Amino acid sequence: MCYTSIMNTKIPSSQNKYIVITPGLRGGKPHIAGTRITVSDVVVMHLKLAQSVAEIAAEYSLSLASVYAALTYYYDHQSEIDQRMADDEAFVEAFQKQHPSKLKARLKQLQYA
């Protein structure tokens, strides 16, 4: 399998036309070419939300090949993508603890008033 280096990440040449890494776009995460849909977005939709590949492709006007390429890329880089997703979730949780929602607090006040 031939590989091309893009931003220090090796992407098989067969996936190059579907999966790209663009600095400054979605935090430099691998994404479907021509979109802002990341590999991790596809993984969440498919594995956690149980959407079929056809459903994902239809909902976002993607080719089946691009969705399959995203899943292939995920399985080829599963540990690093899973780690990045966990890091992102931990960041959000920490941020929410440090910066509680003023709207939630106000709604809670109104509910108990």
Secondary structure, DSSP 8 states (H G I E B T S, - for coil): --EEEETTEEEETTTTTTEE--TTSGGG--EETTSS-BHHHHHIIIIIS---HHHHHHHTT--HHHHHHHHHHHHHTHHHHHHHHHHHHHHHHHHHHHS--HHHHHHHHHHH-
